[in-house]
């Protein structure tokens, strides 16, 4: 298990429990941490690891925004090329976009900088351990630790990390190490199997990213309807709807679809086609899925759902012409 390299007079206690071994009784030693991708996520995680007592020795990032965040959250940490960050670190944090990650790991392997006994974790929800195989072949212990939280780049991100759930994927023998790292960062680990990683990420994207789009869409429609402060109108309504959905699932559904009000849905489609035609497709897709879920949950009977589905299918066909 990697530890901070010994210096004269230093002891070299175990940093984290090695696979199959009990934790050392003394306080955990510092790990030398390198952050590649010191942006919205990487800088926050690096700061959390520093707060836990580890030594963030270097970071990598190219954009001006990344440099600003690193200066604010990782003061005094030098920005260096990615291969140099790996060479100087016991723990490497890879916080880069999903599509960038495979090439980065492979490229670093080609430099020969990975070394046996290092730890590496990436923060991608879409990837599991397979993407880290080039590093694992060099003897690196691979982990996938995804904070199930949205990071906007603002000062509130550090507070959001506290008690944030982390989707953890690791080899079974490394699970204790993965969970300890999450706990040290202030998160709460939960297990995601390698085979389920993509579905897990799709679920989070549907719930979080698409929610932002949905809220922005509703706010735009309210502005078109002459409402000057859409946030004031939507805030209480959406808060209650989110609470209903989390506590009651499909049983928390309200609105015209749940009542089988075909006439109201038809009026919506006609109005949107006239006043906000770019919103018709999204309304149809969401209303169809809502109808299907309401039917499956017993909120609608088949004779109530079929007219809604016919209306929505007809609207979609008309829009496609």
Secondary structure, DSSP 8 states (H G I E B T S, - for coil): -------TT-----SS--TTS---SS-----EEEEESTTTTHHHHHHHHHHTT-EEEEEE--SHHHHHHHHHHSTT-EE--HHHHHHT-SEEEE---HHHHHHHHHHHHHHT---TT-EEEE--SS--SGGGHHHHTTT-EEEEEEE-S---SSTTHHHHHTT-EEEEEE-GGGHHHHHHHHHHTT-EEEE--GGGHHHHHHHHIIIIIHHHHHHHHHHHHHHHTT-S-HHHHHHHHHHHHHHHHHHHGGGG--SHHHHT-HHHHHHHHHHHHHH-GGGHHHHHHHHHHHHHHHHHTTSS-HHHHHHHHHHHHHHHHHHH-
